[in-house]
Amino acid sequence: MKKLLPFLVPPIRTFNYLACELGITSTIEESIPWYQMNYLQLCCPKTDLNLEDHKLVFSLLRNPFLSRTYLTKSFVEDITDPIQFIIVSLNHGYYVNTYINEYFLPNRQAYYSQSFLHDILIIGYDDDEKILNAVGYNREGQFVPEKVSYDDFRDGFIFCSSMNNTEQRTFSLIIPKKEDFHFNVSFILNQMEDFLNGTNDAQFKYFNIPINEQDAYGKDVYEYILSYIKANTTFWDIRVFRLLLEHKAALLERINFLGKMGYIKNIDELIISSEKLVNTANILFNCTLKFNIANAFGTYEKDKLSVLIKQIEQQEEDILKNVILKIKEII
């Protein structure tokens, strides 16, 4: 017997918690308007971009197309074998999100090298092959579906325990749900204006990321990314730069969507400008990879990245101002 739930590798995948949810909702056509109203506002701490503590993130609307149920691992283990619990959950249409020690997963960077606890999403199983279908980051850092044997998963599950972290002791069951979600172009307009003003309007209190006076929003995040670049001496955290790339790609996709839906007209020049912005962000990301490999963190590298950040900021500002004008011509 086997089961494989629908899943698409999403365009936003810098962080696992975003990639897993979006990979599920990407299979739901009705969620497209919700997606286009998201991934626009950026947020980061004003003090430190150390991503182990606080990170550059999206401010997001609550996902109305997913429902979650939480159970402790100990509760499940008292009732049945974890593999059997996962199989039953999948048979009922639930995606299973939990934590595992990647030391035991052959296609992960931590395999037989270090203990590394990380969340994993299970989307299917094949009882004949004795494998689970999972998604996560492989040893090349790519977010892709993969097969995990029952034995490897069970070892990783057993050796993933924490007395301090509730999430690591939990099963999260995720199931898609139908929702009557209404697209609101004014919401996008307000977010774009907020982005340019470096604010996060209080009327959007239902963002998943709470409004915090200690955080920077919108274009103001670039100042702190530049500070991070200047202060860094040991390692470029590529997640900062990959998230920026995904943010610009989402803007290009959003402009195409708004044009298709008739909310903006004459978008050819906007598309060209947005493609150039994505290209600049891609160069920035590739530079961080190259400098990490070369162990290069000197003045040349910092100046190179800083110039690209400032270029992105200016390109983006010009595009957003143009989109705002075009939206206001329609509404």
PyMOL commands that set and color helices and strands:
alter all, ss='L'
color gray80, all
select helices_A, chain A and resi 16-25+29-36+73-79+82-91+102-104+150-158+167-169+185-197+202-204+218-231+238-260+268-293+299-330
alter helices_A, ss='H'
color red, helices_A
select strands_A, chain A and resi 2-4+41-45+57-59+66-72+95-101+117-126+131-137+143-149+170-176+215-217
alter strands_A, ss='S'
color yellow, strands_A
deselect
rebuild
show_as cartoon
